[in-house]
Structures are given as C-alpha cells and as structure tokens.
Amino acid sequence: MPPEDGRLRALELGSSDDVVVIDRQKNDRSVWLRRGSLSNPAEIVASFSNHRVAPSDDLSNVGVWRERLGVESDAEMQEWKASLCTENMTWFNDAGPEWRRLLLGKHDVHAEWRHIPNLNVRLHRVSMVLESVDAMTAYHAVLQSFGTRHHFGFGDKSTLDADKIALIDVHSFVMYEIHRIALVGVKDRLFVNVVVSNDENLLIASSPIMGSAAEAAVMDALGERAKKHVIGSSHFYALHFVATAEGCEVVALVSGDPKGGLLPQLYNTDRVSRAICKGVRGFLLAIHRLATAYSN
C-alpha cells in the first residue's frame, strides 16, 4: 500500500532468485550500435512498427515483481500508480518562490531548480514548446520509443545506454539507463526505475528500484558491462505533455542521486545543474523529432 504520508518509498525488491528478468539476449555490441538516428524519420517509424515491448508480451510472470513492490493486486497497483502520478503532478504544478532560474544560453528552453524536503539533491524542471506537434501524439511517440534504438533519452548525450528489463503490467515496466556524470573522474552511473504512464494527465513518471534484487536483475540483463557502473537513484524522472496554441509544451522533472559516496555539495552546483538541464533539452528536442515522425 502507498505510505500514509503520501511520499513514495524506494521500491525494494527481494531475493534475486525470485526475480523474473526478460532475456534480451544482448551481445557485446558497442552501445552506439543500439542507438538509432533520431534525425531519420523513416528509420524511426520502422523502429516503432517492428518493435515489441519484449521478446514475449506474456505477462504471466509479473506477479513476482508485483509481490516485491508490495502491489500484488490490480487495486494495489492502481493505487500505487495514482500516488506516484499525484506526487509528480504536484511538482509539475508547483508555482512556489523556491524555484531558481538556470540560464542555458538557449532561447527554446526554460530551466529551473529547487530543493525539496527529504532529498539531498536538486530537483530540476525543464520545459520546451514543441511547435506543430499534438500533445497526445508526442506522448504516444515517447511511449513507443522506450526500449527501442530511438529511445528519446538518447537525445541527452550523457545517456550511454538504456533498455527495458521486465514488465509489470501492460502499462508499466522496469527500465535501466546508464549515464555519464558531469564531474571529472566520476564513474558512469546506472539507474533502474519502474516507469508508468497516465493517459488522463498525459504523464510518464517513474520511481526508483533499489536493493539486491534490482542489482542482480540488471547484472543478469547486462552481464559484465553492468559491473563497472555505480548504481544511482532517480528520485524524479518524469514527463508531462500540455496542449498549447503552438502545439504542445513538454515539461520534464529530473532529480537523481549518483550515490557511490559522492558528496551532495559536489553535485548540487549550478555547473552540474546546467549540464543536467542541457541534457534534458537534448531529449526534448529528440521528442520533437520523434513526434513529428510518429504523426507522419
């Protein structure tokens, strides 16, 4: 059940022996071979048409994951999703004075950050208007891109790799991303999240999974490549799509703790925040290209 205080707990998974992992049968190809060209509409559309969520869309084994998340029944799953979406929408709509503007030197994006209770890292909010693109179209284009070579996250140059690991239900899945950290000498970070979609609010939100089983699941999916990365935690990684007169506005919430003993005062700087928000701008531009290709 969702916690009474309304704050989402970190999602703890149990023993790795009980975890069902989708076998992606990945080989040792370089990461760039899994990244599609986000500037080639025909290739993007072909990827959407041919892609399946996983080698099998069979959901018969997702009960294991639900049990570990504490949301075994459909009702509990819906309640947990609603709590996650409510929390994210609260920060999307927050107009408090605590937000501080970040200047990126780009006219097409608005970036800001603030501290929020119980987190030792900054929350970033970045928005961009996508001209001549319908909000619903952009939303579905992003959902279609997860797990493909055209994942919108590859628009952020710090994203080294990303893929789905397991299904929770037909609208939710576990996904990992590997990111380069904007600090010299700091190892790449591996983030693992449950991603959910909410059609009513045109919202895509996520919640971090932490614990031995999550680490074991990623090791099983990625093999030797996973061992060289430190596992971080994405407190917020969400997208909200809003219709506008010009097309639609896409707003992103991003807040991640790189872990690994990295002190917050080294990470909570305007220099790092600008690097994060420039990466977000990159994937917002990628969403524009994806949505344009998706609608044609």
Disulfide bonds with the S-S distance in Angstrom:
none
